[in-house]
Amino acid sequence: MSGNSAEAAEAGAGEDRAVMEAVAARVRALRKERGWSLDALAARARVSKGMLVALENARSNPNLATLVRLCDAFGVPLTTLLQQPAAPLLQPAPPADQPVLWTGPDGGRGLLVTGAAPPVGAELWHWRLAPGEEHHSEAHVRGTVELLHVLRGTLTVAVGGQEVVLPQGYGLRMAGDHPHSYANRTESETEYAGVVLVPPHA
């Protein structure tokens, strides 16, 4: 491994560790705020108790599906798990603080740019899909809405048995509380921005 490659790998490992520690702290805090046991959270989030124990002790790097299930259980956006709460008038999110939470087999990625905590829960994402890549998502909590804007290429979106093909420049409002997918079925890279609007926790 070259010097540059080694440095990049070390930086990536550091970023992963920072994400793990942030998630561990926030999950513990949110669970205690609600007075839930590990068993109660495991049932609500549909994840194993063992996974939660490892996660709360920063021994596990959860995948995007697990993070989404936890957010749905708590009724919060992903940024609540990844960042300590703060509400200044201006809160920049430099590239180094934007975690990549999904990577495709051919170089695509899903980057969580920034977000807002409830009562206006929102997540701003930046996605790239290489030719042939597809990302599937489980249904989010009831009432979730997603907004998309295709920046480059063509994006195919499917929700609840319905499908639409969006060329560059198109926007979309879609239900996020049904299983859905985003696909690049072309021979060129697709790039799009997405906003996930999370309803207030019941």
Backbone hydrogen bonds, N-H to C=O, Kabsch-Sander energy under -0.5 kcal/mol:
donor,donor_aa,acceptor,acceptor_aa,energy
6,A,2,S,-2.6
7,E,3,G,-2.4
8,A,4,N,-2.3
9,A,5,S,-2.4
10,E,6,A,-2.4
11,A,7,E,-2.4
12,G,8,A,-2.5
13,A,9,A,-2.3
14,G,10,E,-2.0
15,E,11,A,-2.2
16,D,12,G,-2.3
17,R,13,A,-2.2
18,A,14,G,-2.2
19,V,15,E,-2.2
20,M,16,D,-2.5
21,E,17,R,-2.5
22,A,18,A,-2.2
23,V,19,V,-2.7
24,A,20,M,-2.5
25,A,21,E,-2.2
26,R,22,A,-2.3
27,V,23,V,-2.8
28,R,24,A,-2.0
29,A,25,A,-2.2
30,L,26,R,-2.9
31,R,27,V,-2.4
32,K,28,R,-2.3
33,E,29,A,-2.4
34,R,30,L,-1.5
35,G,31,R,-0.5
35,G,32,K,-0.7
36,W,31,R,-2.3
41,L,37,S,-2.3
42,A,38,L,-2.6
43,A,39,D,-2.1
44,R,40,A,-2.3
45,A,41,L,-2.9
46,R,42,A,-1.1
47,V,42,A,-1.6
52,L,48,S,-1.8
53,V,49,K,-2.5
54,A,50,G,-2.2
55,L,51,M,-2.5
56,E,52,L,-3.1
57,N,53,V,-1.0
58,A,55,L,-1.8
59,R,54,A,-3.3
60,S,54,A,-0.8
67,L,63,N,-2.1
68,V,64,L,-2.5
69,R,65,A,-2.0
70,L,66,T,-2.1
71,C,67,L,-2.5
72,D,68,V,-2.6
73,A,69,R,-2.0
74,F,70,L,-2.3
75,G,71,C,-2.3
76,V,71,C,-1.9
80,T,77,P,-1.5
81,L,77,P,-0.6
81,L,78,L,-1.0
82,L,78,L,-1.4
83,Q,79,T,-1.6
97,D,94,P,-2.3
98,Q,95,P,-1.7
101,L,99,P,-0.7
101,L,110,G,-2.3
102,W,110,G,-1.1
104,G,108,G,-2.4
107,G,104,G,-1.3
109,R,128,R,-2.0
110,G,102,W,-2.7
111,L,109,R,-0.5
111,L,126,H,-3.0
112,L,99,P,-2.3
112,L,110,G,-0.5
113,V,111,L,-0.9
113,V,124,L,-2.2
114,T,124,L,-1.2
116,A,122,A,-2.4
120,V,117,A,-1.1
121,G,119,P,-0.7
121,G,198,V,-0.7
122,A,116,A,-2.1
123,E,196,V,-1.8
124,L,114,T,-3.2
125,W,123,E,-0.5
125,W,194,G,-3.7
126,H,111,L,-2.5
127,W,192,Y,-3.2
128,R,109,R,-2.3
129,L,190,T,-3.0
132,G,184,N,-2.0
133,E,130,A,-2.4
135,H,182,Y,-2.9
137,S,180,H,-3.2
140,H,176,G,-2.8
144,T,141,V,-1.9
145,V,197,L,-1.8
146,E,174,M,-2.7
147,L,195,V,-2.7
148,L,172,L,-2.6
149,H,193,A,-2.4
150,V,170,Y,-2.7
151,L,149,H,-0.7
151,L,191,E,-2.1
152,R,191,E,-2.1
155,L,166,L,-2.7
156,T,183,A,-2.8
157,V,155,L,-0.5
157,V,164,V,-2.8
158,A,181,S,-2.1
159,V,162,Q,-2.7
160,G,179,P,-1.5
162,Q,159,V,-2.4
164,V,157,V,-2.6
166,L,155,L,-3.7
166,L,164,V,-0.5
169,G,150,V,-2.9
170,Y,167,P,-1.9
172,L,148,L,-1.9
174,M,146,E,-2.7
176,G,144,T,-2.6
177,D,144,T,-0.6
180,H,137,S,-2.2
181,S,158,A,-2.1
182,Y,135,H,-2.4
183,A,156,T,-2.6
184,N,133,E,-2.7
185,R,183,A,-0.6
190,T,129,L,-2.7
191,E,152,R,-2.6
192,Y,127,W,-2.1
193,A,149,H,-2.6
194,G,125,W,-1.9
195,V,147,L,-2.9
196,V,123,E,-2.4
197,L,145,V,-3.4
197,L,195,V,-0.6
198,V,121,G,-2.4
198,V,196,V,-0.6
